[in-house]
Amino acid sequence: MPTPRILIADDQADVLTALRLLLKGEGIAVETASSPSAVLQALSEGDFNVVLMDLNYSRDTTSGVEGLELIDKIRVIDSTLPIVVMTAWGSVETAVEAMRRGARDFVQKPWENERLLAIVRNQIELGDALRSSRKLEAENSLLRGSGFPKMITEASTMQPVIELIRRIGPSDANVMITGEHGSGKEVVAAMLHAMSPRSTKALIAVNVGGLAEGVFESEMFGHVKGAFTGANSDRIGRFELADEGTLFLDEIANITMNQQARLLRVLETGDVERVGSSRVRKVNVRMISATNADPRKEVEEGRFREDLLFRLNAVEIAVPPLRRRPEDIPLLASHFLHRYTRRYGGRVTGFEPAAMRALLSHPWPGNVRELDHVVQRAVLMAPGELAAVSDLGLSARGAAAAPIEEMSLDDAELHLIKKALDRAAGSVSEAAKALGLSRSAMYRRMEKHGL
């Protein structure tokens, strides 16, 4: 993990020295500036995780005007860069105005070391999350038209999905996205966020189905230093990171009943308490969740709370599997082909007719994600300008006529997994049950094989 870098701005040399020593002891790299112009110069020359800045720079000035104007200029340069202001005068009005202009927090001089370090750590984490969110938005730009989100699809079976996204996206309604593993639920979530009034705020995604019982509360709600063994610093939870934005909970049907109860309480009250803290923090989050299970069946069989389903499922968007949208296979294959030729510098420009027929006839139990992996392999393996059937590797993925006893152990395992998924119509839970695996063990094997 890269060493965090902080820019400290203050006109007093002793303040800069004290803060440099304090933060250096925490493994944080520090650069200093003694004037607003020096701050802007430093930002133009390097990247920082946080700006920790005084509000006054001219001698005998206490109005904070210089610092407030500097906040405006920093926000123009990088709106995701966290700003923490320092003031020796404890002026509530000035601090409030600084927060209104975009500062994330404030510290009063003389500061308490523990409070200052906790604020800095939190803002480093928050800034990283916001930058990751912006990167995700940029990566999804290929899936959008000019000024309007767009999914790569021409299939008639996808039109109800597109229409629901257009109608529900601009609202604040909680949405549950259902569909098979790898069918594109994450893309739908990104489109819903991009169309909402919250699009300028963070989209925070978390696979809650992969969180163990012992770390669920810390990941979702955060913790304070000393809350448990190994809690060496405060941690911001996903709800706080997504405040005023969107929280995307993937594999929501996999969480335990205890986790469901904790999640329901936050959705009902909007109150978040970090583990080990009694302080209540209010959050305002739009919830988008996703599952490859049938949520109503999960309720009927006692594995999912009905009241939680009502909270999460104001609107349901069902994404059809790739085998029900064959018109999209050439479009998606071409999209992935161009992506990987750019990434790897390959010269592949298309597919041989036989290769395209193989793509169209394949059952795609891993859906769009599996197609992505197949095309990536073809770009890497194809010796010429057109990818051939042999470059796709579909036979090794279980489509060959070779008897199972002649397959390698990995190929045999993949063959059985794909057969089970086919019989279960893509339901991971049903396929896992048929193979005698737990759902988490099934996911590990699917990830291993790129499904």
C-alpha positions in Angstrom: 0.0 0.0 0.0 1.5 3.4 -1.0 2.6 5.7 1.9 0.0 8.4 2.5 1.1 12.0 1.7 -0.2 15.0 3.5 0.3 18.7 2.6 0.4 20.9 5.7 -0.1 24.6 5.3 0.7 27.1 8.1 2.7 30.3 8.4 4.3 29.3 11.7 7.4 27.2 11.4 7.0 25.6 14.9 3.6 24.3 13.9 4.9 22.8 10.7 7.7 21.1 12.6 5.5 19.7 15.3 3.0 18.3 12.8 5.7 16.8 10.6 7.2 14.9 13.6 3.8 13.7 14.8 2.7 12.4 11.4 6.1 11.0 10.4 5.8 8.7 13.5 2.6 7.4 12.0 4.2 6.4 8.7 2.8 9.4 6.8 4.9 11.5 4.4 4.6 15.2 4.9 5.2 18.2 2.7 4.8 21.7 4.0 3.7 25.1 2.7 3.7 28.5 4.4 1.3 30.4 2.1 -1.8 29.9 -0.1 0.4 30.3 -3.2 2.8 27.6 -2.0 -0.2 25.3 -1.4 -1.4 25.7 -5.0 2.1 25.2 -6.3 2.5 22.0 -4.3 -0.8 20.7 -5.6 0.2 21.4 -9.2 3.4 19.4 -8.7 2.2 16.3 -6.8 -0.6 14.2 -5.4 -1.7 14.2 -1.8 -4.2 12.2 0.3 -5.1 15.1 2.6 -4.6 18.9 3.0 -4.2 20.0 6.6 -4.4 23.8 6.5 -4.5 26.9 8.7 -7.2 29.5 7.8 -5.0 32.6 8.5 -1.6 33.5 6.9 -1.1 37.2 7.2 0.2 38.6 10.5 -2.5 39.8 12.9 -5.2 38.4 10.7 -7.9 36.3 12.3 -10.8 36.5 9.8 -10.0 33.3 8.0 -10.7 34.8 4.6 -7.4 33.7 3.1 -8.1 30.1 4.1 -11.7 30.1 2.9 -10.6 31.4 -0.5 -7.9 28.8 -0.6 -10.5 26.0 0.1 -12.5 27.2 -3.0 -9.3 27.0 -5.2 -8.4 23.6 -3.9 -11.9 22.3 -4.6 -11.6 23.5 -8.2 -8.3 21.6 -8.6 -9.5 18.3 -7.0 -13.0 18.0 -5.5 -12.2 14.6 -4.0 -9.1 15.8 -2.0 -10.1 15.9 1.7 -9.4 19.3 3.5 -9.0 19.6 7.2 -8.8 23.2 8.6 -7.0 24.4 11.7 -8.0 27.5 13.6 -6.4 28.9 16.8 -9.4 31.0 17.6 -12.2 28.3 17.9 -14.5 30.4 15.8 -17.6 28.3 15.2 -18.8 30.6 12.4 -15.5 30.3 10.5 -15.3 26.5 11.0 -18.9 26.2 9.8 -18.2 28.3 6.7 -15.1 26.2 5.9 -17.2 23.0 6.1 -19.8 24.6 3.9 -17.2 25.4 1.3 -16.0 21.8 1.2 -13.7 21.2 4.2 -14.3 17.8 5.7 -13.3 18.4 9.3 -11.6 21.0 11.5 -9.0 21.0 14.4 -8.7 23.6 17.0 -5.2 24.8 18.1 -3.7 23.7 20.3 -4.7 20.3 19.1 -5.0 16.9 20.8 -2.7 14.5 19.1 -5.0 11.5 19.2 -8.0 13.5 17.8 -5.9 15.0 15.0 -4.4 11.6 14.0 -7.9 10.0 14.1 -9.2 12.8 11.8 -6.3 12.4 9.4 -6.6 8.6 9.2 -10.4 8.9 8.5 -9.9 11.5 5.8 -7.1 9.4 4.1 -9.5 6.5 4.0 -12.4 8.6 2.8 -10.4 10.3 0.1 -9.2 6.9 -1.2 -12.7 5.7 -1.4 -13.9 8.7 -3.3 -11.1 8.4 -5.8 -11.9 4.7 -6.3 -15.6 5.7 -6.9 -14.6 8.2 -9.5 -12.3 5.6 -11.2 -15.3 3.2 -11.3 -17.4 5.9 -12.9 -14.7 6.5 -15.5 -14.4 2.8 -16.2 -18.1 2.6 -16.8 -18.1 5.5 -19.2 -17.9 3.1 -22.2 -21.3 1.7 -21.1 -22.9 5.2 -21.4 -24.1 7.3 -24.2 -23.4 11.0 -24.3 -25.2 12.5 -21.3 -27.2 9.3 -20.6 -26.2 6.0 -19.2 -26.3 3.2 -21.7 -25.8 -0.6 -21.4 -24.3 -2.6 -24.3 -27.4 -4.4 -25.5 -29.8 -4.8 -28.4 -31.7 -7.8 -27.0 -35.5 -7.4 -26.7 -35.3 -9.2 -23.3 -33.2 -6.4 -22.0 -35.5 -3.6 -22.9 -37.7 -3.9 -19.7 -34.4 -3.5 -17.7 -33.4 -0.4 -19.6 -36.8 1.1 -19.2 -36.8 0.5 -15.4 -33.4 2.0 -15.1 -34.6 5.1 -16.9 -37.7 5.5 -14.7 -36.2 4.5 -11.3 -32.6 5.9 -11.7 -33.5 9.6 -11.0 -35.5 8.7 -7.9 -34.2 7.9 -4.4 -36.0 4.5 -4.3 -34.1 1.5 -2.9 -33.6 -1.1 -5.6 -32.9 -4.8 -5.6 -31.2 -6.2 -8.7 -31.7 -9.9 -9.3 -30.0 -12.2 -11.8 -27.5 -15.0 -12.3 -23.9 -14.7 -11.3 -22.0 -12.5 -13.8 -25.1 -11.3 -15.6 -24.3 -7.5 -15.2 -25.9 -6.5 -11.9 -22.9 -4.3 -11.0 -23.3 -2.4 -14.2 -27.0 -1.8 -13.5 -26.1 -0.5 -10.1 -23.6 1.9 -11.6 -26.1 3.2 -14.1 -28.7 3.8 -11.4 -26.2 5.8 -9.4 -25.0 7.8 -12.4 -28.6 8.8 -13.2 -29.5 9.8 -9.6 -29.2 13.2 -7.9 -26.4 11.5 -5.9 -24.2 11.0 -8.9 -21.6 13.6 -7.7 -21.2 11.7 -4.4 -19.7 8.3 -3.8 -20.9 4.9 -5.1 -19.5 2.5 -2.5 -19.8 -1.2 -3.4 -19.3 -4.1 -1.0 -19.8 -7.9 -1.4 -21.6 -8.4 1.9 -22.0 -12.1 1.1 -18.2 -12.5 1.5 -18.0 -10.8 4.9 -17.5 -13.1 7.8 -19.7 -12.7 10.9 -16.7 -11.3 12.9 -15.9 -8.5 10.5 -19.3 -7.5 9.2 -20.1 -4.8 11.7 -16.6 -3.3 11.4 -16.7 -3.2 7.6 -20.2 -1.8 7.4 -20.4 0.5 10.4 -16.7 1.1 11.3 -14.9 0.8 14.6 -12.9 3.0 17.0 -9.3 2.4 18.1 -9.1 -0.3 20.8 -12.6 -1.7 20.1 -11.1 -5.2 19.7 -7.8 -6.9 19.2 -6.1 -5.5 16.1 -8.2 -2.3 16.0 -5.1 -0.1 16.0 -6.9 3.0 14.6 -10.4 4.3 13.9 -12.0 2.9 10.8 -14.8 4.5 8.7 -17.6 2.0 7.8 -19.1 1.7 4.4 -22.3 3.5 5.4 -20.4 6.6 6.4 -18.3 6.4 3.2 -21.5 6.3 1.2 -23.2 9.2 3.1 -25.2 11.4 0.7 -24.3 8.8 -2.0 -25.2 5.2 -2.9 -24.3 2.0 -1.1 -24.3 -1.1 -3.3 -24.6 -4.4 -1.4 -23.8 -7.4 -3.6 -24.9 -11.0 -2.7 -27.3 -9.6 -0.1 -29.1 -12.9 0.3 -25.9 -14.5 1.7 -25.8 -12.6 5.0 -26.8 -14.2 8.3 -29.9 -13.4 10.3 -27.8 -11.5 12.8 -26.3 -9.4 10.1 -29.7 -8.8 8.6 -31.0 -7.5 12.0 -28.1 -5.0 12.2 -28.6 -3.9 8.7 -32.4 -3.4 9.2 -31.8 -1.2 12.2 -29.7 1.2 10.3 -32.1 1.3 7.4 -35.0 2.1 9.8 -33.3 4.8 11.8 -30.4 6.1 9.6 -28.2 5.8 12.7 -24.8 4.2 12.6 -22.6 3.4 15.6 -19.0 2.4 15.1 -18.0 -0.8 17.0 -16.7 0.3 20.4 -18.3 3.7 20.3 -21.6 5.0 21.8 -21.6 8.0 19.5 -24.5 7.9 16.9 -23.8 9.2 13.4 -26.7 10.0 11.0 -26.3 8.8 7.4 -28.3 9.4 4.3 -27.7 6.6 1.8 -29.6 5.2 -1.2 -29.5 1.4 -1.0 -29.0 -0.8 -4.1 -28.7 -4.5 -3.4 -28.1 -7.5 -5.6 -28.6 -11.2 -5.4 -28.6 -14.3 -7.7 -31.1 -16.0 -5.4 -34.9 -15.7 -5.4 -35.4 -13.2 -2.6 -39.1 -14.3 -2.0 -38.0 -18.0 -1.8 -35.3 -17.0 0.7 -38.1 -15.4 2.8 -40.4 -18.4 2.5 -37.7 -20.8 3.6 -36.8 -18.6 6.6 -33.3 -17.5 5.4 -34.1 -13.8 4.8 -36.2 -11.4 6.9 -39.3 -10.2 5.1 -39.2 -6.7 6.8 -35.6 -6.3 5.5 -36.7 -7.3 2.0 -39.5 -4.7 2.1 -36.9 -2.0 3.0 -34.5 -3.0 0.2 -36.9 -4.0 -2.5 -39.0 -0.9 -3.3 -38.3 -1.8 -6.9 -36.9 -5.0 -8.3 -34.9 -5.1 -11.6 -34.4 -8.7 -13.0 -31.4 -9.0 -15.3 -31.8 -11.9 -17.8 -29.0 -14.3 -18.3 -26.8 -14.1 -21.4 -28.3 -17.2 -22.9 -31.6 -15.3 -23.1 -30.0 -12.4 -24.9 -28.0 -14.0 -27.8 -28.2 -10.7 -29.8 -25.9 -9.2 -27.3 -23.1 -11.8 -27.6 -21.5 -10.3 -30.7 -21.7 -6.8 -29.3 -20.2 -7.7 -25.9 -17.5 -9.9 -27.5 -16.5 -7.0 -29.8 -16.5 -4.6 -26.8 -14.2 -6.9 -24.7 -12.0 -7.6 -27.8 -11.3 -3.9 -28.2 -10.7 -3.5 -24.5 -8.1 -6.2 -24.3 -6.3 -5.4 -27.6 -5.8 -1.9 -26.2 -4.6 -3.2 -22.9 -2.2 -5.9 -24.2 -1.3 -4.3 -27.5 -2.5 -7.2 -29.5 -3.4 -7.1 -33.2 -6.6 -9.2 -33.0 -9.4 -7.4 -34.9 -12.2 -9.9 -34.8 -13.4 -13.5 -34.8 -13.4 -16.2 -37.4 -17.0 -17.2 -38.4 -16.6 -20.6 -36.7 -15.4 -18.8 -33.5 -18.4 -16.5 -33.5 -20.7 -19.5 -34.0 -19.0 -21.2 -31.0 -19.7 -18.1 -28.9 -23.3 -18.0 -30.0 -23.9 -21.7 -29.2 -22.2 -21.7 -25.8 -24.6 -21.9 -22.8 -22.7 -19.3 -20.8 -23.4 -20.4 -17.3 -21.0 -17.7 -16.1 -22.8 -15.1 -18.2 -21.2 -11.8 -19.3 -18.3 -12.3 -16.9 -17.5 -15.7 -18.4 -17.6 -14.1 -21.9 -15.2 -11.4 -20.7 -12.7 -14.1 -19.6 -13.1 -16.1 -22.8 -12.4 -13.0 -25.1 -9.5 -12.0 -22.9 -7.9 -15.4 -23.4 -8.6 -15.3 -27.2 -6.7 -11.9 -27.4 -3.8 -13.4 -25.6 -3.7 -16.7 -27.5 -4.6 -15.7 -31.1 -1.5 -15.6 -33.3 -3.2 -13.7 -36.1 -5.8 -10.9 -36.7 -8.8 -13.2 -36.2 -9.5 -15.3 -33.1 -10.2 -18.9 -33.9 -12.3 -21.5 -32.0 -9.1 -23.0 -30.5 -8.2 -19.6 -29.1 -11.4 -19.3 -27.1 -10.7 -22.3 -24.9 -14.4 -23.2 -24.7 -13.7 -26.9 -25.0 -11.4 -26.8 -22.0 -14.3 -25.2 -20.1 -16.5 -28.2 -20.3 -17.9 -28.1 -23.9 -15.6 -30.7 -25.4 -16.6 -34.2 -26.2 -13.7 -35.7 -24.2 -14.9 -38.1 -21.5 -14.5 -36.8 -18.0 -12.1 -39.6 -17.1 -9.7 -38.2 -19.7 -9.8 -34.6 -18.3 -7.4 -33.1 -15.9 -8.6 -32.6 -12.3 -9.2 -28.9 -12.8 -11.1 -29.4 -16.1 -13.2 -32.1 -14.6 -14.1 -29.9 -11.6 -15.0 -27.0 -14.0 -17.1 -29.4 -16.2 -19.1 -30.6 -13.2 -19.6 -27.0 -11.9 -20.9 -25.8 -15.3 -23.2 -28.8 -15.6 -24.6 -28.2 -12.2 -25.1 -24.5 -13.0 -26.9 -25.4 -16.2 -29.2 -27.8 -14.5 -29.9 -25.2 -11.8 -30.7 -22.5 -14.4 -27.8 -20.5 -13.0 -28.7 -20.6 -9.4 -25.5 -20.9 -7.4 -27.3 -22.1 -4.3 -29.0 -24.9 -6.1 -25.9 -25.9 -8.0 -23.8 -25.9 -4.7 -26.4 -28.1 -3.0 -26.4 -30.6 -5.9 -22.6 -30.8 -5.7 -22.6 -31.2 -1.9 -20.8 -27.8 -1.4 -21.5 -24.8 0.8 -22.4 -21.7 -1.1 -19.1 -20.0 0.0 -17.1 -23.0 -1.2 -19.0 -22.9 -4.5 -18.1 -19.2 -5.0 -14.4 -19.9 -4.3 -14.4 -22.6 -7.0 -16.2 -20.4 -9.5 -13.8 -17.6 -8.8 -10.9 -20.0 -9.3 -12.2 -21.0 -12.8 -13.1 -17.4 -13.8 -16.9 -18.0 -13.7 
